[in-house]
Amino acid sequence: MKKHFLTLTIFGLFLTAGAAAGYAQQMPVAKFKLTQYMFRDKMAYPIDKMEVTLNVSADGRIGGKGGCNGYGADFSIVDGKLKVSAPISTMKFCDELTNGFERKFFDVLQNADTFSLKDKKLTITSTKRHTYLVFEPVVEEPKKEHAH
């Protein structure tokens, strides 16, 4: 009986460790806004004047605004590596600067292979291309009640 109990206890520890490792590899489910980036051309874009967001869903989907267009993609984490499908986006007409930014933003997302979360900042990186995106959580303003 003791041997059986010991086997179950050890098995339970492995399950717990496996669940913790799996949890550590999950993207945080939240809404984020882009605060920093590095593209290969090192061009400066006015991201403070653009709406660039990333919404992470528990069902393996990401989406948001790429500066002009709305977008969506699937993501998975396999053996600690991030994989993002090609983003699908709306086709709004945007100025040339914003279009250029958005193409590079989508390129970094699609070629990303790692992510990290530190001090609530989510960093998505393409290690082969030496490019990255840094997002901070969006703080939603509480809705104010209108007095009648």
N, C-alpha and C positions, 0 to 999 in steps of 0.2 A: 504494500500500500504506500509506504514511504517513497519507494522508487517511482511509482506512478505519479505521486504528488510532485516529486522533484522534477520529473519530465514535463509535467504540465506547467510548473512554475517557470522552467527555463524556456519552454515554448512561448509562454505568455510574455516573457521579457523580450524575446526576439520579435514577437508581434508588435509590442510597444515601441521597440527601437525602430522597426520598419515603418511604423506609422509616423513616428517623429521624423525620420529621414524623408519620407514621402511628403510630409507637411512642409518641411523646410524647402522643398523644391517647387512649391506652388507659388504662382504669381498672386500677389495680393489683390483681392477683389475690391476694387475701389475706382473712383473717378480721379484722374490726374490731369495736370496741365504741364506743358513743356516749359522748362525754365532754362535749360542749357542744351547744347548739341555740339557735335563735331562732325562735319562732313569732310570728304576727301579734298574738296576745293578750298576749304578753310574760309569761305566767303561769309561775311557777316550779314545776317538777315534780321529785320526788325520784328522778332518774335513777340516783343511786348505789345505790338500793334496788331498781331494776328491771334486768331483763336485756334490753338493747337492743343488738342486734348487726346487722352487715352482712357477709355473706360474698359476695365477688365471684368469679365463675367465669369462666374463659377463654372459655366458650361463650356469653357475652352474657346471663348470668342473675345475679340477685342474690337473696339470701334471708337469713333469720335470724329473730331474735325481735324483736317490736315493743314489748316491755314485758310482754305477756301471751301473745299469739298468735304462732305461727310464720307467716311470710309468704314469698312468692316473687314475682318480677317479671322481665320481660325489660328489657334496656337496650341502647341503641345510641348511638354517637357519630357524628353526621353533620355535616360541615363545622365540627367543633370544638364542636358543641352536644350536650349530653347529653339523651337522651330515655329516659324510664322509663315502662313500661306501668303500668296500674292494678295495684297489688299485690293478690294473692289471698292470703287468710289463713284460718287455722283460726278456729273460732267459739267459743272457750272463754269461759266467763263470767268477767268480771273486775270489780273494783270500779270505781266511776264515775270516779275520778281517773285510773286506768290506762287505762280505755277512752277518755277524753278525750285523754290524751297520745297514745295509739296512733293515733287518727283524724288528729291533727295531724301526727304523724310520717309516716304514709302520704301525707298531702296534700303535705308538702314533697317527699318522694321522687317522687311522681307529677308534680309541677309543676317539678321541678328542670330547669335548663337548662345549668348549668356545674358543673365540679368542678375541684379543684386538689389537689395533693399537695405539702406542704411540711413538712420536718422529720418525715417519716413520718406526718403527720396528713392524713387525707383529708377535705376539706370539700366538701360537696354543697350547691349554692345554687340557690334560685329567685329570680332577679334581679327579676322582675316583682313578686313578693310580699315581697321583702326578708326572706326566711327562709332559714335554713341549718341544716345538721347537720354536726358535726365528729366524726370517728371517729379512734381511735388503734388501731394493730395489737394484736391479742390475742397475748400471749406464752404459748405453750402450755408447761405444766409437763412436763418429761420424766417418762415413766412409770417408777416405781420397781419394781425387781425384788423380788419377795418371796423371802426366804431360806427354804428348806425345812429 
